């Protein structure tokens, strides 16, 4: 069965610093991988996804993630944090690469200090 | 294009009651999925409907049920509410599987409190 592990339930960075949110997955099939962001009192918004092809995926708001099959990782990065990046971030893997069933990690809350 | 709309946004129920939550997907989206979000368990998949048929189901008891109408709108029902059902219930729509698999558009959720 697929599973997702996010290292660190809370990450704090200074404005302008590098953001690195870690995600490792397990999957019995070539995975579809996702990062979603949730702002307070809102639903989730898709940041980026990996299906096949290029392993470095660029998303919205300057975020990107790299799929590393050998490390079963899909870490999320952003070169320079902005105050508006403060939110909770979820890594997810598609259960069957077909529909709407995703397996989510426990989430990482990102705080950005001025 | 209007987003995913969930109603009601907030509700309070007592143990033993039942509740029905509604979700209107983005126009043109035929798949609707439901998730439960709690601080302890995180985001857990409840079920997915596509063209009025349940396509996938998570590991929740039979008290949790859903349905989808011909216009793709969906409802979920929880019967005999328990304190542990207190959660944010999120609905998400997507165009279809295939290359758009997992590209979910979420509503803002219905926050259920069970007293």
gemmi code that builds the backbone of each chain (N, CA, C; Angstrom):
import gemmi

chains = {
    "A": [
        ("UNK", (0.841, -1.196, 0.000), (0.000, 0.000, 0.000), (0.874, 1.243, 0.000)),
        ("UNK", (0.343, 2.274, -0.647), (1.101, 3.520, -0.704), (1.080, 4.223, 0.646)),
        ("UNK", (2.140, 4.971, 0.918), (2.182, 5.807, 2.116), (3.089, 6.991, 1.855)),
        ("UNK", (2.912, 8.023, 2.672), (3.692, 9.252, 2.534), (4.161, 9.682, 3.915)),
        ("UNK", (5.421, 10.051, 4.014), (5.984, 10.546, 5.267), (6.572, 11.918, 5.051)),
        ("UNK", (6.117, 12.868, 5.823), (6.686, 14.210, 5.776), (7.522, 14.408, 7.026)),
        ("UNK", (8.777, 14.737, 6.827), (9.694, 14.913, 7.941), (9.567, 16.325, 8.491)),
        ("UNK", (9.153, 16.408, 9.748), (8.999, 17.720, 10.362), (7.574, 18.207, 10.269)),
        ("UNK", (6.901, 18.283, 11.392), (5.523, 18.779, 11.381), (5.500, 20.308, 11.346)),
        ("UNK", (6.634, 20.901, 11.713), (6.705, 22.357, 11.697), (8.091, 22.800, 11.268)),
        ("UNK", (8.131, 23.706, 10.304), (9.388, 24.264, 9.815), (9.293, 25.787, 9.886)),
        ("UNK", (10.334, 26.400, 10.398), (10.371, 27.852, 10.502), (11.585, 28.389, 9.751)),
        ("UNK", (11.361, 29.381, 8.896), (12.452, 29.997, 8.146), (12.313, 31.511, 8.227)),
        ("UNK", (13.384, 32.196, 7.934), (13.345, 33.654, 7.850), (12.938, 34.082, 6.442)),
        ("UNK", (12.332, 35.213, 6.345), (11.965, 35.748, 5.024), (13.219, 35.870, 4.175)),
        ("UNK", (13.132, 35.379, 2.934), (14.280, 35.414, 2.040), (15.143, 34.172, 2.084)),
        ("UNK", (14.932, 33.314, 3.072), (15.723, 32.095, 3.195), (15.142, 30.981, 2.340)),
        ("UNK", (15.959, 29.939, 2.159), (15.521, 28.766, 1.399), (14.452, 27.997, 2.172)),
        ("UNK", (13.442, 27.559, 1.444), (12.434, 26.680, 2.021), (12.685, 25.257, 1.516)),
        ("UNK", (12.751, 24.310, 2.450), (12.904, 22.901, 2.093), (11.937, 22.095, 2.945)),
        ("UNK", (10.959, 21.481, 2.300), (10.006, 20.622, 2.994), (10.185, 19.209, 2.442)),
        ("UNK", (10.368, 18.268, 3.368), (10.763, 16.919, 2.962), (9.579, 15.965, 2.887)),
        ("UNK", (9.633, 15.101, 1.873), (8.579, 14.116, 1.666), (9.198, 12.839, 1.127)),
        ("UNK", (8.881, 11.735, 1.772), (9.260, 10.422, 1.259), (8.000, 9.589, 1.076)),
        ("UNK", (8.019, 8.745, 0.095), (6.830, 7.965, -0.227), (7.184, 6.504, -0.381)),
        ("UNK", (6.158, 5.688, -0.320), (6.303, 4.296, -0.726), (5.152, 3.994, -1.666)),
        ("UNK", (5.466, 3.295, -2.723), (4.457, 2.991, -3.714), (4.843, 1.729, -4.458)),
        ("UNK", (3.852, 0.917, -4.745), (4.114, -0.332, -5.454), (4.083, -0.149, -6.966)),
        ("UNK", (3.685, 1.040, -7.392), (3.648, 1.331, -8.821), (4.351, 2.665, -9.039)),
        ("UNK", (4.787, 2.941, -10.282), (5.348, 4.281, -10.526), (4.353, 5.333, -10.073)),
        ("UNK", (4.764, 6.193, -9.162), (3.775, 7.054, -8.496), (3.466, 8.350, -9.224)),
        ("UNK", (2.255, 8.820, -9.012), (1.945, 10.214, -9.261), (2.095, 10.903, -7.903)),
        ("UNK", (2.846, 11.992, -7.850), (3.133, 12.674, -6.593), (2.676, 14.123, -6.657)),
        ("UNK", (2.272, 14.644, -5.514), (1.683, 15.979, -5.466), (2.145, 16.733, -4.218)),
        ("UNK", (2.144, 18.039, -4.338), (2.221, 18.925, -3.194), (1.007, 19.850, -3.238)),
        ("UNK", (0.327, 19.914, -2.086), (-0.799, 20.807, -1.919), (-0.481, 21.777, -0.781)),
        ("UNK", (-1.097, 22.959, -0.825), (-0.944, 23.951, 0.237), (-2.329, 24.298, 0.785)),
        ("UNK", (-2.364, 24.492, 2.096), (-3.626, 24.875, 2.744), (-3.396, 26.111, 3.594)),
        ("UNK", (-4.060, 27.190, 3.239), (-4.024, 28.408, 4.048), (-5.109, 28.319, 5.113)),
        ("UNK", (-4.967, 29.048, 6.206), (-5.936, 28.956, 7.302), (-7.373, 29.126, 6.836)),
        ("UNK", (-8.215, 28.229, 7.325), (-9.652, 28.270, 7.039), (-9.975, 28.167, 5.549)),
        ("UNK", (-9.122, 27.499, 4.821), (-9.376, 27.293, 3.405), (-9.176, 25.831, 3.037)),
        ("UNK", (-9.601, 25.487, 1.851), (-9.337, 24.152, 1.329), (-7.913, 24.056, 0.814)),
        ("UNK", (-7.596, 22.937, 0.198), (-6.249, 22.727, -0.315), (-6.157, 23.210, -1.753)),
        ("UNK", (-4.948, 23.638, -2.112), (-4.678, 24.112, -3.466), (-3.470, 23.370, -4.015)),
        ("UNK", (-3.580, 22.896, -5.241), (-2.486, 22.162, -5.851), (-1.317, 23.101, -6.158)),
        ("UNK", (-0.121, 22.733, -5.655), (1.095, 23.486, -5.959), (1.783, 22.943, -7.204)),
        ("UNK", (1.932, 21.618, -7.244), (2.596, 20.981, -8.371), (2.350, 19.486, -8.330)),
        ("UNK", (2.633, 18.837, -9.463), (2.463, 17.394, -9.524), (3.549, 16.783, -10.401)),
        ("UNK", (3.892, 15.544, -10.093), (4.799, 14.756, -10.921), (4.040, 13.519, -11.391)),
        ("UNK", (4.113, 13.289, -12.699), (3.524, 12.054, -13.238), (4.627, 11.231, -13.893)),
        ("UNK", (5.089, 11.662, -15.024), (6.202, 11.002, -15.693), (7.069, 12.076, -16.336)),
        ("UNK", (8.238, 11.676, -16.862), (9.064, 12.642, -17.578), (10.038, 13.363, -16.679)),
        ("UNK", (10.185, 14.639, -16.896), (11.165, 15.449, -16.181), (10.980, 15.317, -14.669)),
        ("UNK", (12.083, 15.068, -13.995), (12.000, 14.807, -12.554), (11.955, 16.079, -11.731)),
        ("UNK", (12.332, 17.207, -12.316), (12.233, 18.492, -11.620), (10.952, 19.163, -12.091)),
        ("UNK", (10.065, 19.377, -11.160), (8.751, 19.902, -11.489), (8.601, 21.300, -10.911)),
        ("UNK", (8.165, 22.220, -11.728), (7.940, 23.592, -11.259), (6.459, 23.797, -11.035)),
        ("UNK", (6.160, 24.522, -9.947), (4.777, 24.778, -9.623), (4.485, 26.259, -9.510)),
        ("UNK", (3.403, 26.550, -8.821), (3.007, 27.949, -8.664), (3.778, 28.598, -7.527)),
        ("UNK", (3.770, 29.914, -7.522), (4.363, 30.716, -6.441), (5.853, 30.458, -6.238)),
        ("UNK", (6.545, 30.027, -7.281), (7.990, 29.838, -7.211), (8.450, 28.534, -6.584)),
        ("UNK", (7.545, 27.636, -6.271), (7.914, 26.345, -5.682), (8.306, 25.344, -6.769)),
        ("UNK", (9.179, 24.429, -6.398), (9.516, 23.321, -7.268), (9.833, 22.094, -6.425)),
        ("UNK", (9.780, 20.935, -7.055), (10.058, 19.689, -6.355), (10.788, 18.746, -7.303)),
        ("UNK", (11.636, 17.911, -6.722), (12.396, 16.972, -7.527), (12.058, 15.549, -7.131)),
        ("UNK", (11.673, 14.748, -8.111), (11.386, 13.339, -7.900), (12.692, 12.559, -7.981)),
        ("UNK", (13.009, 11.866, -6.898), (14.210, 11.027, -6.863), (13.783, 9.606, -6.544)),
        ("UNK", (13.737, 8.800, -7.589), (13.241, 7.438, -7.422), (14.143, 6.626, -6.497)),
        ("UNK", (15.455, 6.815, -6.618), (16.392, 6.020, -5.820), (16.253, 6.316, -4.327)),
        ("UNK", (15.805, 7.524, -4.009), (15.642, 7.921, -2.609), (14.165, 7.900, -2.191)),
        ("UNK", (13.291, 7.549, -3.093), (11.824, 7.601, -2.882), (11.446, 8.918, -2.222)),
        ("UNK", (11.955, 10.011, -2.776), (11.691, 11.316, -2.193), (11.080, 12.263, -3.210)),
        ("UNK", (10.418, 13.269, -2.687), (9.796, 14.306, -3.523), (9.775, 15.579, -2.681)),
        ("UNK", (10.950, 16.120, -2.413), (11.074, 17.283, -1.539), (10.665, 18.565, -2.252)),
        ("UNK", (10.055, 19.461, -1.507), (9.570, 20.743, -2.034), (10.540, 21.852, -1.648)),
        ("UNK", (10.881, 22.701, -2.594), (11.801, 23.797, -2.297), (11.309, 25.106, -2.896)),
        ("UNK", (11.810, 26.183, -2.293), (11.614, 27.517, -2.839), (12.846, 28.322, -2.450)),
        ("UNK", (13.486, 28.980, -3.400), (14.771, 29.639, -3.099), (14.672, 30.737, -2.045)),
        ("UNK", (13.567, 31.470, -2.040), (13.470, 32.624, -1.160), (12.064, 32.713, -0.584)),
        ("UNK", (11.947, 32.523, 0.723), (10.638, 32.507, 1.374), (10.042, 33.905, 1.466)),
        ("UNK", (8.731, 33.928, 1.337), (7.979, 35.173, 1.492), (6.988, 34.984, 2.619)),
        ("UNK", (6.643, 36.069, 3.263), (5.693, 35.983, 4.380), (4.407, 35.282, 3.965)),
        ("UNK", (3.990, 35.489, 2.735), (2.734, 34.905, 2.261), (2.821, 33.390, 2.059)),
        ("UNK", (4.022, 32.819, 2.187), (4.181, 31.365, 2.059), (3.783, 30.611, 3.330)),
        ("UNK", (3.553, 31.341, 4.404), (3.174, 30.701, 5.665), (1.844, 29.975, 5.491)),
        ("UNK", (1.869, 28.672, 5.687), (0.704, 27.823, 5.441), (1.068, 26.399, 5.832)),
        ("UNK", (0.138, 25.475, 5.629), (0.442, 24.068, 5.836), (0.565, 23.394, 4.468)),
        ("UNK", (1.572, 22.572, 4.352), (1.887, 21.929, 3.084), (1.751, 20.410, 3.214)),
        ("UNK", (1.102, 19.836, 2.224), (0.842, 18.405, 2.234), (1.434, 17.750, 0.993)),
        ("UNK", (2.153, 16.685, 1.225), (2.638, 15.830, 0.143), (1.643, 14.688, -0.014)),
        ("UNK", (1.419, 14.248, -1.245), (0.442, 13.193, -1.468), (0.868, 12.304, -2.628)),
        ("UNK", (0.408, 11.070, -2.572), (0.638, 10.120, -3.653), (-0.712, 9.606, -4.124)),
        ("UNK", (-0.828, 9.392, -5.407), (-2.078, 8.885, -5.941), (-2.181, 7.392, -5.691)),
        ("UNK", (-3.348, 6.970, -5.216), (-3.554, 5.567, -4.890), (-3.427, 4.683, -6.128)),
        ("UNK", (-4.009, 5.133, -7.223), (-4.065, 4.265, -8.393), (-3.774, 4.995, -9.689)),
        ("UNK", (-3.297, 6.222, -9.578), (-2.985, 7.022, -10.762), (-4.177, 7.141, -11.702)),
        ("UNK", (-5.370, 7.043, -11.138), (-6.547, 7.123, -11.992), (-7.527, 8.191, -11.545)),
        ("UNK", (-7.873, 8.188, -10.294), (-8.956, 9.060, -9.875), (-8.590, 10.012, -8.766)),
        ("UNK", (-9.564, 10.212, -7.869), (-9.430, 11.241, -6.852), (-8.970, 10.752, -5.499)),
        ("UNK", (-8.493, 9.506, -5.419), (-8.053, 9.013, -4.123), (-6.573, 9.292, -3.952)),
        ("UNK", (-6.260, 10.172, -3.017), (-4.885, 10.496, -2.693), (-4.571, 10.055, -1.265)),
        ("UNK", (-3.334, 9.626, -1.066), (-2.828, 9.344, 0.267), (-1.969, 10.530, 0.667)),
        ("UNK", (-2.370, 11.216, 1.731), (-1.678, 12.424, 2.145), (-0.713, 12.142, 3.290)),
        ("UNK", (0.363, 12.916, 3.326), (1.210, 12.950, 4.498), (0.535, 13.747, 5.597)),
        ("UNK", (1.184, 13.789, 6.752), (0.590, 14.439, 7.910), (0.662, 15.961, 7.834)),
        ("UNK", (1.384, 16.473, 6.893), (1.455, 17.920, 6.729), (2.638, 18.547, 7.446)),
        ("UNK", (3.135, 19.635, 6.882), (4.200, 20.435, 7.494), (3.742, 21.881, 7.537)),
        ("UNK", (3.729, 22.418, 8.737), (3.339, 23.821, 8.877), (4.568, 24.696, 8.695)),
        ("UNK", (4.515, 25.589, 7.750), (5.635, 26.486, 7.460), (5.370, 27.856, 8.077)),
        ("UNK", (6.289, 28.295, 8.910), (6.240, 29.648, 9.456), (7.354, 30.467, 8.825)),
        ("UNK", (7.085, 31.727, 8.532), (8.080, 32.606, 7.935), (8.255, 33.813, 8.849)),
        ("UNK", (9.481, 33.986, 9.347), (9.783, 35.080, 10.271), (10.275, 36.290, 9.488)),
        ("UNK", (9.841, 37.484, 9.920), (10.306, 38.701, 9.218), (11.784, 38.973, 9.471)),
    ],
    "B": [
        ("UNK", (-14.686, 31.129, -13.672), (-15.267, 29.813, -13.381), (-15.406, 29.676, -11.880)),
        ("UNK", (-16.593, 29.358, -11.406), (-16.822, 29.220, -9.981), (-16.073, 28.006, -9.466)),
        ("UNK", (-15.627, 28.117, -8.207), (-14.905, 27.017, -7.587), (-15.847, 25.992, -6.998)),
        ("UNK", (-15.282, 25.112, -6.205), (-16.057, 24.086, -5.524), (-16.780, 24.731, -4.347)),
        ("UNK", (-18.063, 24.508, -4.261), (-18.876, 25.119, -3.209), (-19.396, 24.055, -2.265)),
        ("UNK", (-19.140, 24.271, -0.982), (-19.615, 23.336, 0.036), (-20.569, 24.052, 0.985)),
        ("UNK", (-21.659, 23.374, 1.301), (-22.598, 23.910, 2.286), (-23.056, 22.802, 3.224)),
        ("UNK", (-23.325, 23.135, 4.490), (-23.025, 24.421, 5.114), (-21.543, 24.536, 5.455)),
        ("UNK", (-21.082, 25.678, 5.780), (-19.663, 25.850, 6.140), (-19.392, 25.418, 7.572)),
        ("UNK", (-20.353, 25.662, 8.437), (-20.207, 25.288, 9.845), (-21.520, 24.694, 10.336)),
        ("UNK", (-21.402, 23.685, 11.159), (-22.596, 23.131, 11.775), (-22.241, 22.420, 13.063)),
        ("UNK", (-23.203, 22.441, 13.975), (-23.055, 21.786, 15.265), (-24.187, 20.789, 15.427)),
        ("UNK", (-23.817, 19.566, 15.773), (-24.796, 18.509, 15.979), (-24.523, 17.843, 17.326)),
        ("UNK", (-25.468, 17.053, 17.766), (-25.266, 16.274, 18.981), (-25.140, 14.795, 18.630)),
        ("UNK", (-24.544, 14.073, 19.554), (-24.341, 12.630, 19.332), (-25.651, 11.939, 18.983)),
        ("UNK", (-25.591, 11.029, 18.061), (-26.763, 10.282, 17.652), (-27.534, 10.889, 16.495)),
        ("UNK", (-27.324, 12.174, 16.250), (-28.004, 12.806, 15.116), (-27.337, 12.396, 13.807)),
        ("UNK", (-27.921, 12.821, 12.711), (-27.298, 12.613, 11.419), (-27.094, 13.960, 10.738)),
        ("UNK", (-26.221, 13.964, 9.741), (-25.919, 15.207, 9.054), (-25.725, 14.928, 7.562)),
        ("UNK", (-26.130, 15.888, 6.757), (-25.926, 15.812, 5.310), (-25.148, 17.041, 4.857)),
        ("UNK", (-24.075, 16.802, 4.139), (-23.226, 17.877, 3.624), (-23.326, 17.872, 2.103)),
        ("UNK", (-23.270, 19.062, 1.524), (-23.461, 19.189, 0.091), (-22.226, 19.766, -0.581)),
        ("UNK", (-22.015, 19.367, -1.822), (-20.853, 19.817, -2.583), (-21.248, 20.036, -4.039)),
        ("UNK", (-20.974, 21.234, -4.534), (-21.176, 21.518, -5.958), (-19.820, 21.647, -6.620)),
        ("UNK", (-19.502, 20.765, -7.560), (-18.163, 20.784, -8.170), (-18.034, 21.891, -9.204)),
        ("UNK", (-16.826, 22.070, -9.664), (-16.565, 22.997, -10.750), (-17.287, 22.500, -12.001)),
        ("UNK", (-17.864, 23.426, -12.735), (-18.593, 23.060, -13.938), (-17.720, 22.250, -14.884)),
        ("UNK", (-18.254, 21.099, -15.327), (-17.492, 20.245, -16.227), (-16.735, 19.129, -15.539)),
        ("UNK", (-16.571, 19.240, -14.245), (-15.896, 18.179, -13.492), (-16.889, 17.078, -13.167)),
        ("UNK", (-16.494, 15.850, -13.438), (-17.421, 14.740, -13.228), (-17.067, 13.896, -12.014)),
        ("UNK", (-15.876, 14.121, -11.458), (-15.450, 13.348, -10.297), (-15.537, 14.217, -9.047)),
        ("UNK", (-16.108, 13.646, -7.996), (-16.166, 14.330, -6.699), (-15.629, 13.379, -5.636)),
        ("UNK", (-14.677, 13.861, -4.869), (-14.097, 13.074, -3.779), (-14.358, 13.787, -2.466)),
        ("UNK", (-14.440, 13.015, -1.408), (-14.650, 13.561, -0.067), (-13.500, 13.119, 0.839)),
        ("UNK", (-13.057, 14.059, 1.676), (-11.991, 13.797, 2.629), (-12.395, 14.308, 4.006)),
        ("UNK", (-11.919, 13.611, 5.028), (-12.082, 14.067, 6.407), (-10.733, 14.558, 6.908)),
        ("UNK", (-10.727, 15.731, 7.511), (-9.476, 16.273, 8.049), (-9.615, 16.514, 9.543)),
        ("UNK", (-8.774, 15.886, 10.333), (-8.734, 16.068, 11.774), (-7.292, 16.293, 12.199)),
        ("UNK", (-7.082, 16.958, 13.351), (-5.710, 17.184, 13.825), (-4.950, 15.879, 14.081)),
        ("UNK", (-5.649, 14.865, 14.539), (-4.977, 13.625, 14.895), (-4.713, 12.690, 13.732)),
        ("UNK", (-5.663, 12.563, 12.849), (-5.567, 11.614, 11.739), (-5.184, 12.268, 10.416)),
        ("UNK", (-5.180, 13.570, 10.362), (-4.832, 14.249, 9.122), (-5.940, 14.136, 8.087)),
        ("UNK", (-5.526, 14.088, 6.827), (-6.473, 14.001, 5.723), (-6.698, 12.550, 5.349)),
        ("UNK", (-7.945, 12.122, 5.421), (-8.276, 10.745, 5.098), (-9.375, 10.709, 4.044)),
        ("UNK", (-9.170, 9.852, 3.069), (-10.095, 9.702, 1.952), (-11.348, 8.957, 2.401)),
        ("UNK", (-12.504, 9.536, 2.063), (-13.775, 8.885, 2.386), (-14.296, 8.081, 1.192)),
        ("UNK", (-14.570, 8.771, 0.101), (-15.036, 8.104, -1.114), (-14.963, 9.055, -2.302)),
        ("UNK", (-15.083, 8.452, -3.478), (-15.075, 9.202, -4.733), (-16.261, 8.753, -5.578)),
        ("UNK", (-16.914, 9.721, -6.187), (-18.008, 9.431, -7.105), (-17.665, 9.959, -8.495)),
        ("UNK", (-18.060, 9.197, -9.465), (-17.847, 9.573, -10.865), (-19.066, 9.111, -11.642)),
        ("UNK", (-19.681, 10.043, -12.350), (-20.891, 9.722, -13.121), (-21.903, 8.947, -12.288)),
        ("UNK", (-22.163, 9.462, -11.099), (-23.198, 8.960, -10.189), (-22.882, 7.597, -9.584)),
        ("UNK", (-21.676, 7.088, -9.804), (-21.283, 5.788, -9.270), (-20.107, 5.958, -8.323)),
        ("UNK", (-20.147, 5.220, -7.229), (-19.006, 5.260, -6.320), (-17.857, 4.509, -6.965)),
        ("UNK", (-16.752, 5.214, -7.180), (-15.624, 4.614, -7.872), (-14.572, 4.101, -6.905)),
        ("UNK", (-14.546, 4.676, -5.701), (-13.536, 4.286, -4.742), (-14.046, 4.595, -3.341)),
        ("UNK", (-13.556, 3.854, -2.382), (-14.045, 4.014, -1.022), (-12.893, 3.856, -0.058)),
        ("UNK", (-12.875, 4.694, 0.970), (-11.861, 4.595, 2.004), (-12.312, 3.677, 3.124)),
        ("UNK", (-11.535, 3.658, 4.203), (-11.792, 2.760, 5.326), (-12.586, 3.443, 6.422)),
        ("UNK", (-13.799, 3.755, 6.122), (-14.696, 4.371, 7.097), (-15.898, 3.458, 7.294)),
        ("UNK", (-16.504, 3.538, 8.486), (-17.673, 2.682, 8.735), (-18.849, 3.049, 7.840)),
        ("UNK", (-19.816, 2.144, 7.807), (-20.976, 2.325, 6.952), (-21.849, 3.517, 7.310)),
        ("UNK", (-21.579, 4.128, 8.487), (-22.342, 5.329, 8.858), (-22.053, 6.483, 7.894)),
        ("UNK", (-20.960, 6.380, 7.219), (-20.573, 7.404, 6.242), (-21.020, 6.937, 4.857)),
        ("UNK", (-21.810, 7.735, 4.212), (-22.295, 7.374, 2.885), (-22.340, 8.615, 1.999)),
        ("UNK", (-22.465, 8.391, 0.739), (-22.524, 9.515, -0.185), (-23.329, 9.168, -1.409)),
        ("UNK", (-23.517, 10.178, -2.215), (-24.150, 9.952, -3.503), (-23.817, 11.113, -4.424)),
        ("UNK", (-24.034, 10.876, -5.696), (-23.789, 11.927, -6.686), (-24.991, 11.981, -7.619)),
        ("UNK", (-25.363, 13.188, -7.970), (-26.516, 13.395, -8.818), (-26.089, 13.564, -10.278)),
        ("UNK", (-27.076, 13.593, -11.159), (-26.773, 13.655, -12.598), (-26.058, 14.942, -12.981)),
        ("UNK", (-26.194, 15.991, -12.171), (-25.503, 17.252, -12.478), (-24.127, 17.317, -11.803)),
        ("UNK", (-23.676, 16.171, -11.291), (-22.369, 15.986, -10.622), (-22.329, 16.504, -9.199)),
        ("UNK", (-23.353, 17.210, -8.763), (-23.389, 17.610, -7.349), (-23.380, 16.367, -6.475)),
        ("UNK", (-22.788, 16.509, -5.301), (-22.651, 15.345, -4.429), (-23.076, 15.703, -3.009)),
        ("UNK", (-23.536, 14.714, -2.305), (-23.846, 14.847, -0.890), (-23.179, 13.704, -0.135)),
        ("UNK", (-22.796, 14.007, 1.080), (-22.377, 12.924, 1.965), (-23.208, 12.991, 3.242)),
        ("UNK", (-23.446, 11.847, 3.795), (-24.283, 11.731, 4.983), (-23.525, 10.957, 6.054)),
        ("UNK", (-23.647, 11.423, 7.271), (-23.110, 10.675, 8.402), (-24.263, 10.437, 9.362)),
        ("UNK", (-24.527, 9.200, 9.647), (-25.621, 8.861, 10.551), (-25.063, 8.529, 11.938)),
        ("UNK", (-25.921, 8.583, 12.915), (-25.560, 8.238, 14.296), (-24.220, 8.861, 14.678)),
        ("UNK", (-24.197, 10.163, 14.691), (-22.951, 10.884, 14.900), (-22.287, 10.519, 16.228)),
        ("UNK", (-20.954, 10.468, 16.170), (-20.127, 10.243, 17.357), (-19.222, 11.458, 17.558)),
        ("UNK", (-18.730, 11.602, 18.778), (-17.853, 12.744, 19.070), (-16.651, 12.772, 18.118)),
        ("UNK", (-16.157, 11.609, 17.778), (-14.982, 11.508, 16.907), (-15.227, 11.896, 15.467)),
        ("UNK", (-16.483, 12.167, 15.137), (-16.792, 12.599, 13.764), (-16.565, 14.088, 13.589)),
        ("UNK", (-16.281, 14.779, 14.679), (-15.974, 16.205, 14.581), (-14.737, 16.394, 13.707)),
        ("UNK", (-14.896, 17.163, 12.657), (-13.812, 17.279, 11.683), (-14.171, 18.332, 10.653)),
        ("UNK", (-13.189, 18.629, 9.813), (-13.429, 19.422, 8.613), (-13.627, 18.430, 7.473)),
        ("UNK", (-14.749, 18.511, 6.800), (-15.029, 17.620, 5.684), (-14.814, 18.405, 4.388)),
        ("UNK", (-13.895, 17.909, 3.605), (-13.504, 18.585, 2.377), (-14.000, 17.821, 1.162)),
        ("UNK", (-14.539, 18.566, 0.247), (-14.960, 18.017, -1.032), (-13.978, 18.506, -2.089)),
        ("UNK", (-13.683, 17.640, -3.041), (-12.775, 18.014, -4.125), (-13.325, 17.492, -5.440)),
        ("UNK", (-13.212, 18.295, -6.461), (-13.652, 17.834, -7.776), (-12.480, 17.782, -8.729)),
        ("UNK", (-12.611, 16.958, -9.733), (-11.592, 16.872, -10.777), (-12.273, 16.522, -12.085)),
        ("UNK", (-11.542, 16.819, -13.178), (-12.134, 16.593, -14.490), (-12.362, 15.105, -14.725)),
        ("UNK", (-11.336, 14.328, -14.538), (-11.421, 12.887, -14.738), (-10.090, 12.297, -14.351)),
        ("UNK", (-9.922, 11.036, -14.515), (-8.652, 10.384, -14.237), (-7.660, 10.626, -15.339)),
        ("UNK", (-6.876, 9.620, -15.646), (-5.877, 9.783, -16.687), (-4.822, 10.778, -16.264)),
        ("UNK", (-4.414, 11.640, -17.178), (-3.328, 12.565, -16.883), (-3.729, 13.612, -15.857)),
        ("UNK", (-5.019, 13.809, -15.652), (-5.430, 14.768, -14.624), (-5.683, 14.079, -13.297)),
        ("UNK", (-5.363, 12.803, -13.183), (-5.565, 12.072, -11.930), (-4.866, 12.791, -10.795)),
        ("UNK", (-5.587, 12.958, -9.714), (-5.001, 13.583, -8.538), (-5.009, 15.089, -8.552)),
        ("UNK", (-5.366, 15.686, -9.671), (-5.441, 17.154, -9.724), (-6.797, 17.573, -9.167)),
        ("UNK", (-6.818, 17.730, -7.872), (-8.064, 17.993, -7.182), (-8.236, 19.469, -6.890)),
        ("UNK", (-9.467, 19.922, -7.028), (-9.833, 21.290, -6.680), (-10.730, 21.191, -5.450)),
        ("UNK", (-10.251, 21.746, -4.358), (-10.945, 21.596, -3.083), (-11.854, 22.765, -2.787)),
        ("UNK", (-12.956, 22.448, -2.101), (-13.773, 23.482, -1.510), (-13.179, 23.911, -0.183)),
        ("UNK", (-13.825, 24.865, 0.455), (-13.319, 25.379, 1.738), (-13.695, 24.497, 2.916)),
        ("UNK", (-14.572, 23.536, 2.669), (-14.883, 22.573, 3.707), (-16.124, 22.896, 4.515)),
        ("UNK", (-16.639, 21.857, 5.137), (-17.733, 21.986, 6.103), (-17.191, 21.540, 7.455)),
        ("UNK", (-17.202, 22.452, 8.401), (-16.660, 22.114, 9.720), (-17.785, 21.627, 10.610)),
        ("UNK", (-17.700, 20.355, 10.973), (-18.722, 19.709, 11.796), (-18.217, 19.569, 13.222)),
        ("UNK", (-19.013, 20.021, 14.149), (-18.730, 19.828, 15.576), (-19.837, 18.974, 16.157)),
        ("UNK", (-19.444, 17.884, 16.800), (-20.410, 16.987, 17.433), (-20.285, 17.123, 18.950)),
        ("UNK", (-21.376, 17.476, 19.582), (-21.369, 17.671, 21.056), (-22.041, 16.505, 21.769)),
    ],
}
model = gemmi.Model(1)
for chain_id, residues in chains.items():
    chain = gemmi.Chain(chain_id)
    for i, (resn, *xyz) in enumerate(residues, 1):
        res = gemmi.Residue()
        res.name, res.seqid = resn, gemmi.SeqId(i, " ")
        for name, pos in zip(("N", "CA", "C"), xyz):
            atom = gemmi.Atom()
            atom.name, atom.element = name, gemmi.Element(name[0])
            atom.pos, atom.b_iso = gemmi.Position(*pos), 0.0
            res.add_atom(atom)
        chain.add_residue(res)
    model.add_chain(chain)
structure = gemmi.Structure()
structure.add_model(model)
structure.setup_entities()
